[in-house]
């Protein structure tokens, strides 16, 4: 066991502490201000290279979508990755997300679109989710102008973004919406019941623990009666997973979300969906921000290889 944690976390991630994740509106606002400042100082040049689009949602809100194109591409029409960032449904994208978007674009040869969706607690479900689905429709409807192939779209997200990705894939299937070729779910939040072993017992896990997981769902679903949770809010609620897009699902060992990610992967496989499950070991929620770690590097490579294989990219 590590001296710094109650879990046998790999030495690459032992410097991350356990701490109470805040969901107070004022505290969340301060944290989001810090994240914006951090992104500005660390990744402003990367973000400046992105193309900023503004989307008017069906309910009249304006959200931003940032398009990251690969360097030195000679293809006129590219596959697209529609990315929904994590942050427990309440935090904005981090500087690490911006860095990752450009990296994914260059490593996969895809055009990557990161959605700046509305956040709880001021915008609980379905606002942020509706933004994400509207972004998918916008992407498909404007494919030619955006330089992407509407038949080659993957949804991708980490943590809460994994929930949004899985939910968007479910809705697109039900509504016969834009075709999604694959879903990439990185340590995804999927199960609102918080009833798995890891969800109940990882109460002191570094960065994100069981208590935070429960509070996250309470805040995100605060306008939804517990007896009548709407479709797509919590993807694990869905009974029939047949015909959903092929999936890459990645879990972190010492993460309250670990068991629900593995369970969702098994249910997809049982429903006849092709799944690559990567159960990383010695890892914690958000481990992939430690880019010097060989474990993180391997995980990122596996995500990239899955996407390239999906789109038949060399």
C-alpha positions as CSV (number, residue, x, y, z in Angstrom):
1,X,0.0,0.0,0.0
2,X,1.1,3.5,-0.7
3,X,1.8,5.7,2.3
4,X,-0.1,8.6,0.8
5,X,-3.4,6.7,0.0
6,X,-5.5,3.9,1.3
7,X,-5.1,2.2,-2.1
8,X,-2.3,0.5,-3.9
9,X,-2.0,3.3,-6.4
10,X,0.9,3.2,-8.9
11,X,3.7,5.6,-7.9
12,X,3.0,7.7,-11.0
13,X,-0.3,8.9,-9.4
14,X,0.5,8.8,-5.6
15,X,0.9,12.6,-5.4
16,X,-2.8,13.1,-6.0
17,X,-4.7,13.5,-2.6
18,X,-8.2,12.5,-1.6
19,X,-10.3,15.6,-1.1
20,X,-14.0,16.5,-0.8
21,X,-15.2,17.5,-4.3
22,X,-17.3,20.7,-4.0
23,X,-20.7,21.1,-5.6
24,X,-21.6,24.5,-4.0
25,X,-22.6,26.9,-6.8
26,X,-20.2,29.6,-5.5
27,X,-17.3,27.3,-5.1
28,X,-17.9,25.7,-8.5
29,X,-18.0,29.2,-10.1
30,X,-14.6,30.0,-8.5
31,X,-13.1,26.7,-9.7
32,X,-14.4,27.3,-13.2
33,X,-12.8,30.8,-13.2
34,X,-9.5,29.1,-12.2
35,X,-9.9,26.5,-14.9
36,X,-10.4,29.2,-17.6
37,X,-7.4,31.2,-16.3
38,X,-5.3,28.0,-16.2
39,X,-6.3,27.2,-19.8
40,X,-5.5,30.7,-20.9
41,X,-2.0,30.6,-19.4
42,X,-1.1,27.0,-20.3
43,X,-2.9,26.4,-23.6
44,X,-3.9,29.7,-25.1
45,X,-1.7,29.1,-28.2
46,X,-3.2,25.7,-28.7
47,X,-6.7,27.0,-28.2
48,X,-6.0,29.9,-30.6
49,X,-5.2,27.4,-33.4
50,X,-8.7,25.9,-33.0
51,X,-11.7,27.1,-35.0
52,X,-14.4,28.5,-32.8
53,X,-18.0,27.8,-33.8
54,X,-21.1,29.2,-32.0
55,X,-24.1,27.0,-32.0
56,X,-27.6,28.2,-31.2
57,X,-29.4,25.4,-29.4
58,X,-33.1,24.6,-29.8
59,X,-34.0,26.4,-26.6
60,X,-32.2,29.6,-27.6
61,X,-28.8,29.2,-25.8
62,X,-25.5,29.9,-27.4
63,X,-22.7,27.4,-26.9
64,X,-19.2,27.2,-28.3
65,X,-17.7,24.3,-30.2
66,X,-13.9,24.3,-30.8
67,X,-12.6,22.5,-33.9
68,X,-9.1,21.1,-33.8
69,X,-7.7,19.9,-37.2
70,X,-4.7,17.8,-37.7
71,X,-1.5,19.4,-39.0
72,X,-0.3,18.6,-42.5
73,X,-3.3,16.7,-43.6
74,X,-3.8,16.3,-47.3
75,X,-7.4,14.8,-47.0
76,X,-10.1,17.2,-47.9
77,X,-12.7,15.3,-45.9
78,X,-11.8,14.0,-42.5
79,X,-13.5,11.7,-40.0
80,X,-14.7,13.5,-36.9
81,X,-14.5,13.0,-33.1
82,X,-17.2,14.8,-31.2
83,X,-15.7,15.3,-27.7
84,X,-17.6,16.0,-24.4
85,X,-15.2,16.9,-21.6
86,X,-15.4,15.6,-18.0
87,X,-15.9,17.6,-14.8
88,X,-18.7,16.0,-12.8
89,X,-21.2,17.8,-15.0
90,X,-20.3,21.1,-13.1
91,X,-16.8,22.0,-14.2
92,X,-15.7,23.4,-17.5
93,X,-12.9,21.9,-19.7
94,X,-9.4,22.0,-18.3
95,X,-6.1,23.0,-19.9
96,X,-5.4,19.2,-20.2
97,X,-8.5,18.8,-22.3
98,X,-7.4,21.5,-24.8
99,X,-4.0,19.9,-25.0
100,X,-5.6,16.5,-25.5
101,X,-7.9,17.7,-28.3
102,X,-4.9,18.9,-30.5
103,X,-3.1,15.7,-29.7
104,X,-6.0,13.5,-30.7
105,X,-6.4,15.4,-33.9
106,X,-2.7,15.0,-34.9
107,X,-2.4,11.3,-33.7
108,X,-5.6,10.1,-35.3
109,X,-5.9,12.3,-38.4
110,X,-9.4,13.2,-37.4
111,X,-11.0,16.6,-36.9
112,X,-11.8,16.9,-33.2
113,X,-14.8,19.0,-32.0
114,X,-14.9,19.9,-28.3
115,X,-18.3,21.0,-27.0
116,X,-18.5,23.7,-24.4
117,X,-21.9,22.5,-23.1
118,X,-23.9,24.1,-20.3
119,X,-23.1,23.0,-16.7
120,X,-24.9,22.1,-13.5
121,X,-25.8,23.2,-10.9
122,X,-27.3,26.2,-12.8
123,X,-28.1,24.0,-15.8
124,X,-29.0,20.4,-14.6
125,X,-30.2,17.7,-16.9
126,X,-31.3,17.9,-19.7
127,X,-29.6,21.3,-20.6
128,X,-26.1,20.1,-21.0
129,X,-27.1,16.8,-22.6
130,X,-29.4,18.6,-25.1
131,X,-26.4,20.8,-26.0
132,X,-24.4,17.7,-26.8
133,X,-27.0,16.1,-28.9
134,X,-27.6,19.4,-30.8
135,X,-23.8,19.5,-31.4
136,X,-24.1,16.1,-33.1
137,X,-26.9,17.2,-35.3
138,X,-25.1,20.4,-36.2
139,X,-21.9,18.4,-37.0
140,X,-23.8,16.1,-39.3
141,X,-25.9,18.8,-41.0
142,X,-22.8,21.0,-41.7
143,X,-20.4,18.2,-42.5
144,X,-19.4,19.6,-46.0
145,X,-18.7,23.1,-44.7
146,X,-16.7,21.7,-41.7
147,X,-14.6,19.4,-43.9
148,X,-15.7,16.2,-42.3
149,X,-17.4,13.0,-43.4
150,X,-20.9,12.7,-41.9
151,X,-20.7,8.9,-42.2
152,X,-17.5,8.8,-40.0
153,X,-18.4,10.3,-36.6
154,X,-17.3,9.0,-33.2
155,X,-18.4,10.4,-29.9
156,X,-15.9,10.5,-27.1
157,X,-15.7,11.7,-23.5
158,X,-14.1,11.3,-20.2
159,X,-16.0,10.9,-16.8
160,X,-19.2,12.9,-17.1
161,X,-18.3,13.3,-20.7
162,X,-18.5,9.6,-21.0
163,X,-22.1,9.7,-19.7
164,X,-22.9,12.3,-22.3
165,X,-21.3,10.3,-25.1
166,X,-23.1,7.1,-24.2
167,X,-26.4,9.0,-23.8
168,X,-26.0,10.8,-27.2
169,X,-25.2,7.4,-28.9
170,X,-28.4,6.0,-27.3
171,X,-30.6,8.9,-28.4
172,X,-29.1,8.9,-32.0
173,X,-30.1,5.3,-32.3
174,X,-33.6,5.7,-30.9
175,X,-34.4,8.9,-33.0
176,X,-32.7,7.6,-36.1
177,X,-30.4,10.6,-35.8
178,X,-26.9,11.1,-37.2
179,X,-24.9,7.9,-37.7
180,X,-22.3,7.3,-34.9
181,X,-19.7,4.8,-35.9
182,X,-18.1,4.4,-32.5
183,X,-18.2,5.6,-28.9
184,X,-15.0,6.1,-26.8
185,X,-15.8,6.2,-23.1
186,X,-12.9,7.0,-20.8
187,X,-13.6,6.2,-17.1
188,X,-17.2,7.0,-17.8
189,X,-20.0,8.0,-15.3
190,X,-22.9,5.8,-16.2
191,X,-24.8,4.5,-13.2
192,X,-26.8,7.0,-11.1
193,X,-27.6,4.4,-8.5
194,X,-24.0,4.3,-7.2
195,X,-24.6,0.8,-6.2
196,X,-21.6,-1.1,-7.5
197,X,-18.8,-2.2,-5.2
198,X,-16.4,0.5,-6.2
199,X,-19.1,3.2,-6.2
200,X,-20.0,2.3,-2.6
201,X,-16.6,1.6,-1.1
202,X,-14.0,4.0,-2.7
203,X,-14.8,6.7,-0.1
204,X,-11.2,8.0,0.1
205,X,-10.1,7.4,-3.5
206,X,-7.8,10.2,-4.8
207,X,-9.3,13.0,-6.9
208,X,-12.8,11.6,-7.1
209,X,-14.4,9.4,-4.5
210,X,-17.7,7.7,-3.7
211,X,-19.2,10.6,-1.9
212,X,-18.4,13.0,-4.8
213,X,-20.0,10.5,-7.2
214,X,-23.2,10.4,-5.2
215,X,-23.4,14.2,-4.9
216,X,-22.6,14.6,-8.6
217,X,-25.7,12.7,-9.6
218,X,-27.9,14.5,-7.1
219,X,-26.9,17.8,-8.5
220,X,-27.1,16.8,-12.1
221,X,-30.5,15.1,-11.8
222,X,-32.0,17.5,-9.2
223,X,-35.0,18.4,-11.5
224,X,-35.7,14.7,-12.2
225,X,-38.0,12.7,-9.9
226,X,-36.2,9.6,-8.6
227,X,-39.1,7.5,-9.7
228,X,-39.0,8.8,-13.2
229,X,-35.5,9.5,-14.5
230,X,-35.7,10.5,-18.2
231,X,-34.0,8.4,-20.9
232,X,-30.3,9.2,-21.6
233,X,-29.7,10.9,-18.2
234,X,-27.9,7.9,-16.8
235,X,-26.9,5.5,-19.7
236,X,-26.8,2.4,-17.4
237,X,-30.5,2.7,-16.9
238,X,-31.2,1.6,-20.5
239,X,-32.4,-2.0,-20.7
240,X,-31.7,-2.8,-24.4
241,X,-28.2,-2.0,-25.6
242,X,-28.4,-3.8,-28.9
243,X,-27.4,-2.0,-32.1
244,X,-25.5,0.7,-30.3
245,X,-22.1,1.8,-31.8
246,X,-19.0,-0.3,-31.2
247,X,-17.2,0.9,-28.1
248,X,-13.9,1.4,-26.5
249,X,-14.4,1.6,-22.7
250,X,-11.5,2.4,-20.3
251,X,-11.6,2.1,-16.5
252,X,-9.3,3.2,-13.7
253,X,-8.7,0.6,-11.0
254,X,-9.1,2.9,-7.9
255,X,-12.0,4.9,-9.2
256,X,-15.6,4.7,-7.9
257,X,-16.7,4.5,-11.6
258,X,-14.6,1.4,-12.3
259,X,-17.2,-1.3,-11.9
260,X,-19.9,0.5,-13.8
261,X,-17.7,1.0,-16.8
262,X,-16.8,-2.7,-16.8
263,X,-20.4,-3.7,-16.3
264,X,-21.6,-1.5,-19.2
265,X,-18.9,-3.1,-21.4
266,X,-20.1,-6.6,-20.5
267,X,-23.8,-5.6,-21.2
268,X,-22.8,-4.2,-24.6
269,X,-21.0,-7.4,-25.5
270,X,-23.9,-9.5,-24.3
271,X,-26.1,-7.4,-26.6
272,X,-23.9,-8.2,-29.6
273,X,-21.9,-4.9,-29.7
274,X,-18.2,-5.0,-30.4
275,X,-16.3,-3.7,-27.4
276,X,-12.7,-3.1,-26.5
277,X,-12.4,-2.9,-22.7
278,X,-9.2,-1.5,-21.2
279,X,-9.1,-2.0,-17.4
280,X,-6.0,0.0,-16.4
281,X,-4.3,-1.1,-13.2
282,X,-2.9,1.0,-10.3
283,X,-4.7,4.0,-11.8
284,X,-7.1,6.7,-10.4
285,X,-9.8,8.9,-11.9
286,X,-8.0,11.4,-14.3
287,X,-4.8,9.4,-14.4
288,X,-4.2,10.2,-18.0
289,X,-3.3,13.8,-17.2
290,X,0.1,12.5,-16.0
291,X,1.5,12.4,-19.5
292,X,4.9,11.2,-18.3
293,X,3.4,7.9,-17.1
294,X,3.9,4.9,-19.3
295,X,0.4,3.7,-18.1
296,X,-1.2,6.9,-19.3
297,X,0.8,6.8,-22.6
298,X,-0.4,3.2,-23.3
299,X,-4.0,4.1,-22.5
300,X,-3.9,7.1,-24.9
301,X,-2.3,5.0,-27.6
302,X,-5.0,2.4,-27.3
303,X,-7.7,5.1,-27.6
304,X,-5.9,6.4,-30.7
305,X,-5.5,3.0,-32.2
306,X,-9.1,2.2,-31.7
307,X,-10.2,5.4,-33.5
308,X,-7.8,4.9,-36.4
309,X,-9.0,1.3,-36.8
310,X,-12.6,2.4,-36.7
311,X,-12.0,4.8,-39.5
312,X,-9.5,2.7,-41.4
313,X,-6.8,5.3,-40.9
314,X,-3.1,4.4,-41.3
